Amino acid sequence: MTKTYWLEHAWLDTHVEPGVAVTVSAGGSGAGADGRVTDVRTGVDTPPPGAEILRGLTLPGLANAHSHAFHRALRGTVQVGSGTFWTWREIMYSFADRLTPETYHALARAAYAEMALAGVTAVGEFHYVHHAHDGTPYADPNAMGEALIAAAADAGIRITLLDTAYLSSGFGQPPNQHQRRFSDGTAEAWAERCSLLKDRDHARIGAAIHSVRAVPAGELATVARWAEERRAPLHVHLSEQTAENEACLAAHGRTPTRLLADHGVLGPRTTGVHNTHLTDEDIALLGGSGTGTCMCPTTERDLADGIGPAVALQAAGSPLSLGSDSHAVIDLLEEARAMELNERLRTRTRGHWTAAALLRAASADGHAALGWDGAGSIETGALADFTTIALDSVRTAGPVPRLGAETAVFAATAADVRHTVVAGRHVVRDGAHTLVPDVATALADAVQALRS
Ligand SMILES: [Zn+2]
């Protein structure tokens, strides 16, 4: 079965093209079933008969490369008051304590539906809440991961489940009471459990190392090897906090980046998340190995982390992707512009990235970091994942359409997303989710269930 979309304006990697007809193979019902672009025709002034009309500017689908779905429950409760990342973490743990496969499924389904409404077509879920509250495995040891995979299917988006090894609370410290449910005991046991998870049409299984705090140095290579054998993406929180750097130096006499390099963790399928407080040698190690960098600017500013050296990392060879991480907001356009605007504040100069380069981080390079090849551009053979932003809203009206990339990155917000198509299927139509009828109520109910 094929289907044709007529795009009033389309971002084709380098420029905005008016009047584009995109034919997709829209087989099956779930994201990923078939769902590729089979033909792109430009210069199509009027919509072909039977075509679905996407008015506005259609972009490749956005990739949210770093998510902790349950953090969505914290929005609006942890922004007030003083403190640091570490005091925020205590509140975050109080929500993690209460999750069950059922409540997590409901919350993630709603959060992923919010992502679809924001133009996100693939999410990288950095998942570490594996077991029951006291650390006992569920009857299905992957009940929590499966709940997240099902939640993405229900919300109509793709997921890369970055199943996370989390074995210690600090260098040489066992997991604390909150972290027992995160731990498999050893990296070997983590690998055994992860190996039970299988890819499917809408889901890829990847690996993650929570951080050098949470995985002892002697266990890092086991996780890296598991990912290497499967050619799966491997993500790791890296140097988000200076305290982590100091503790790592004290324990191992080297920086977290150097420790990861020495244990075979770095490489082109690896992504460091945050990469905030790095030395020049760290930047050279990350760039030289082709290790990616996932910046999460709205979270990093919310948590007072600092501003990572994204310009230097990219120049050294580290591809950039973006994530909404703690979901203080879910808006990849905001993440993209925040990366540039952070750099402007830091350097007091402008123009570190073009709008096109920022869009690339939010789409093609984000998908690549999550192991979705052939996604993030509107071309024949690519995954039929795209999103359309309005050009006639109060935020986007005015600029000429050929400046679409600038409008998308510097003017639009998630509220301007009108359509989201995943695997050729219309998941958001005219600003409404087609599978989750009332996303706001779903979010409210799911958060309330965790509070009561
Ligand atoms: Zn994170």
Residues whose N, C-alpha, C, O or C-beta is under 5 A from the ligand:
A	BS01	ZN	D325
